[in-house]
């Protein structure tokens, strides 16, 4: 081989090595992007879609539309969908469960999709008989779960995503709080290691404190995960509220459960609970945290 030929050969090999290295770098970056693709903006769009359906009060057109839409979104993301049809206090209940396969869940992630009949906390008395739009109180939790459905790897530990019905109409005649989760827990034939509820987590001024009734070990894990991602400004590791929420029936059944909720929301149960009060950054912080916490279970 001549000196010129050797030089050309080495140049070719060098270029080939550079191309291979570039391919690996691109592949690595793509993998990293895929593994962190929870999109708060897309979740915010899901909040708007839900509010556009109108009130999601059980028995209304909006309530039926959101179930159909959630099912389509979940199935398009590769999840199997079951609907538990039951009854509580004479009201039909439709709990929607998404699962990757028929394995028993190690983790249940839940949110309620219904909205309150009356905006009875509205400052304007004339508006207190109007329905609540439910952008934060309902739609934000659903949006986070749907975005997790799109982005969680198929290789996670078995996870169920559960969208609870009839959570939000307590202190209204003929109703009570958390009817859907009560019905679900009462018929649950498996025992997950953890149930995590997300409720009112889209507030632009997000402050999620430890909920007093939640399992202390689980909540510490999740808040530590949030801190590791730089979200300790919104996940505040101090107790504040004691909540009756969709985690309650699971706690009563002896299942470790956590309520991720910002109850310091100025527009709770008012006509002002609209999408402009919800932040993509807040949805991102909660979604990223749960994504990281769930996927970390694979390495334990």
Protein Blocks (a to p, Z undefined) as FASTA:
>chain_A
ZZklmmmmmmmmmmmmmmmmmmmmmmmmmmmmmmmmccfklmmmmmmmmmmnopabehia
klmmmmmmmmmmmmmnopacddddddeehiacddddddfblcdcfbdcdddfbdcfback
bfblklmmpcceklmnojlmmmmmmmmmmmmcfkbccddddddehkllghiehiaehklm
mmmmmmpcbdcfbdcddehjlbfbacddddfkbcfklmmmmmmmmmmnopammmccbdfb
dcddfklmmmmnopacdddddfbbfkgoiaklcfklpcfklmmmmmmmmmmmmmmmmmZZ
